[in-house]
Every structure is written in C-alpha cells, then in structure tokens.
Amino acid sequence: MRRVQFLSACAALLIAGTVTAPAQNPPPLAPAGPYKAVAVALPAPMADAAFDAARKQIGEIAQRKDRAALAHLVVAQGFFWDRENGNRADKRKSGIDNLATALGLNNKDGAGWEILFSFTEDPTASASPDHKGAVCAPAEPGYDVRAFDDLLKATQTDVSEWGYPVSASIEVHATAHANAPVIDKLGVVFVRVIPETAPVSAAYLRIVTPAGKAGYVSVDAIAPIGNDQLCYVKDGDVWKIGGYIGCGEPQ
C-alpha cells in the first residue's frame, strides 16, 4: 500500500504549500464539524517481480539524474501524455523527450527528478482504462463513488479538500508535533484536509476527522485523490515507462 507522500507535477496535491517556513504564531484551527464516514479500499501492491525491479532501477536513475540511462527504460515510440484536453505527447519526439517535457527534467532548478523518484517508491499500479497493456501508478483506491459525491455535496467541498489514510489507525495529534496528545485515530475512510494560510509545520497536515475533531497527522499519512500517474508498459520481459497522466511541470 502507499506509504509515501507523492509530489504532483500539477502542484495540486492536498499538501501544496506545506513546505513554507513555520509560522511564529500559528492560527487557531477552523471550526470543525462532523461528516459521514465513506470507506476506502486501499490499493494493493502489484505482485510482479519485473515491475518491482523496474521501479528500483528507475528510482536509482532518478537519484543520479541520469537522462541517458533513463532513456533505455522509456518507450522509444508511442509515449502518451494524457491531460484534460487529450494526449499532449508530441509524436515527432522520442519517449524520453516527451517524459522530460512532462516532468520538467530539463529544468535544473525544478523538482522533476524528485517527482520521478517519488513515483517509483509506490508499489501499487492498476490497469489503464484508456491504454491497453499499460498500468499506471499510483493506483487509485476503491470507494463508493455515489457516497463520496454525496459527501462532497453535504460538506460543500470539492475533491481537492479530501484524502485518505495510507493505513488504519493513523493517530491524530492535538498540535503539529509527534509527542502531542492523540485526540483521535483514523479509520480507512475519506478525511477532510484543511489548508492553512500559514502552515505550522512541513511535516504535518491539518485535518478534521469524521467525528468533527480538528488536529494534525503526518504529511506522509494521507494520500490525495486524483494524483498524477506514471504509466508503464511491458517490452518483452521488461517494464518501461510508457506514458504520463497529469498536467505536467510548467515549462
């Protein structure tokens, strides 16, 4: 199951903005209100040794920022880059060139290589409904779509304000500190994330539990909905990067 916080090239993660300097006088928590718990089925790891080997190799390459080595693990042709307005991959360019554009790997000051590495840390993947033979990671959780839509309407929120725990019994602390009192524990249900104008810690998210209790959890403990995804296809016995789903890094 997912145990890492993913960096989104869209910069649309629930945790956006949490890397700023801690505030000297943190603002009080917003009034909390209870909401209906909607269960989440956590995505399972992909049971494929070749897939795990490819993730490990790509992760090591990302840490070295070795574009030449990465090119051997990206499809030469047929790379897709799905955005809201369709496939934006340039068919005239190679797979590595399209991937570099999508993630901003050519931007020396960007987070492209870190984003690529973060994808490789997640062992989950699910079959793409739009690209035959491709699997995309991280896999999305299972849930009752209608129940979640009803939750959004009842709370007058949108999907960007929600996430889900990466495991059961995540502790919710009264303040953004590991030794702060535990005020609640999360079930594997959708959790409302409350953005802060002046984040008190880069390591914690402010949330409201279904019981209406406001508190803090580790930033790595909550996964967002609708992450960007890195997609893989099988080339013989080897998995290679075959596409990307997301808005990409600003160029």
N, C-alpha and C positions, 0 to 999 in steps of 0.2 A: 504494500500500500504506500501511498505517497507520504513521505516524511521530510520533504524539503520544501522550502518556500521558492516558488518559481518567479523568475524575473520575466516580465512580459515586454516584448518589443513595442507593444502598443502603449505601454505605460498606463495600462488601465486596470492594474491589479487592485484589489481591495487595500493593499498595503501601500499604495502610492503615497509618497510624501512622508513616510515614516523614517527616512534617513536624515532628516534635518537635525540640527543641534538640539539637545534637550532644553526645554523652556525652564527659566528660573522659577516662575510661578505658574504651575500648571493650572489650566482652567478647570472648574468643577465639572463633574460628569453631568451630561444632559439627563433630564428626567427620563426614567426608564419605564417601560410598560411591557406587560406580558404579551405573549403571542402564541399561537398554536404551533406545537412541535410537528415538523414534517420530516419523516425519517429519510435517511440517506443510506444507500448501499455502496460501500466503499469499493473502488475499482481494485481488481486483483492483479498481482504481478503477472506478466506474460511468461509462461513456462516454456522458454526456448533458449537453450544454451547459446546458440549462434547470435540471438538478439542481444543477450547479456554481454557477449564478447564484443559485439559491435559498439554497444553503448560505452563499454570500458575503453575501447580503442579511441573512439571519437572524443571521449572526455579527456583522455591524456593528450590528444592532439590539440584540443581547445585550450588546455592549460599552457601548452607551449606556443599557442597562436601560430601554428604551422599550416599555412594555407596549402602548400604543395602536398603535404601528406593528407590533408583533409580532402583534396580533390579526388583522391583514389577511392574515397568512401562516399562520394556523391555521384548519383547517376549522371552520365555524360549528356544524355538527351532525355527529354520527357519530364523534366522537373516541373512541378506545378507550384504556384504560389496563390492560394485562394484568399481573396479579400472580399469585402462586402459587394464590390462591383464586379466579381468574377475572377478568373485566373489572370493574374498580372505578370506571370513569368514571361520573359522575352524569349520566344522560340529561336531567335537568332543567336542566343548566347548559351554557353555551357551551363550545366547544372551548378557548378561551383560559383560561377559568376552570378547566377540568379540568387543562390543562397547568400552570397556575400552582400548582395544588394538588400535582400530581405532583412538580414540581421545587422547590417552595418558593419561587417567585418573589416571593411577598408578604412573605417573611421578610427584612427589611433586613440582618440580620446573617448570613444564610445564604449558601450557595455556589451557589444555584440558577442565577443568571445565568452564572456561570463554568462550571457544568456544561453549560448550553445551548450556550455558545460552544465548549466542547471538542468537542461532538458535530459541530459544523459544520466543524471542521478536518479531519475524516476523509473522504476522497473515496470510500470503499467503501460499498456497500449491497447487500443481497440481498433477493429477493422473500420476503414473509412467507408462511409456510405456513398461517397461520390467518386472514389478512385479504386477500381478493382485491384486487389492484390496488395494494397497499401494498408499499413497500420499506423496510427497516429498516437503520439504520446505528449502529455499525459492523458490517460483515458479519463473520460468524464464519469462521475458517479451515477448510480441508478437512483431514480426517485419518481414519485407520482407527479407528473407534470401539472395536472389539473390542481392538485392540492397545493403545489408551490405557487401557481398562478393566483390561487385564492388567497394565499398568504401575502403575496405582493399587494393585492388589492386591499386586503384588510388593514395592512400597515401603511398603505400609501407610499410604497418604496419601489425601487427598481432592482434588477438583478445585481447591479454593481455594489449594492449595500449588503450582500449576503455571501457567506462562505460556509464551509462545513469542516468539522474536526477531522484530522487525519487518523485519529484513533479514538477509542472510547475513554471516558473518564478523564478528559483533559481538565486540569484544575484551573479555576477562575480565581484570580487574586484581587484583593481589595485595591491595591495600588500596583504600579508597574515595577514590581520587584519580586524576585524569586522567593524571598523569605516573608513576603507579605501574607496576611491571613487569607486562607482559602474560603471564599464565600459560596462557592457552588462548584459542581462538576458537570461537564457537558456529556450528554448522550450523543449518539451519532445522528444528529439532526441538523437542519439548517440553522445557522447562527447569524444574528444581525451584527454587522460591524459598524461602529460609529466613528466616522472620520473626525480627526482633530485638526483644528487650525494651527495649533502649536503642539506637536507630538511631544510627549514627555520622555519617550524612550524609543530608540530604533529597534529594540528587541521585543517590544510588546505592542499588541493591538488592543484597542478599547472595544468591548463588545457589550451586548445586552443578551442575557440568557432567556430561554423561553419563559422562565418564571418571572422575568422582569427585573432581574438583578444586574446591575451595571458593574463591570470590573474589567480586568486585564488578563490576557492569555499570551503565551509566547507567540511571536510572529510566525514561527515555523509550525505552529499547531493548527492553523486554519488555512485551508486551501480555497482559492477563489473559484467562482463559476465562470465557464467560458474562457479558459486560458488559451493563449496561443498554443499551437501544437506543431511539433516536428514530426514529419511522417517518413516512414521507412518502407522500402520495397525489397523483395528478395532478388538478388542477382546470382543465380546458381545457388550455392550454399551460403552466400554471404549477404547479410543485410546492409543496404546502403541508404543514405538519405535520399529520398525521392521527392520531397515536397515540404511546404511550409504553409500553415494556416494561421493567418493573423495579419495585422495591418503593417507590420514591419517597422524598422528603425527609420526615423526621419533622415533624409539624405541631403 
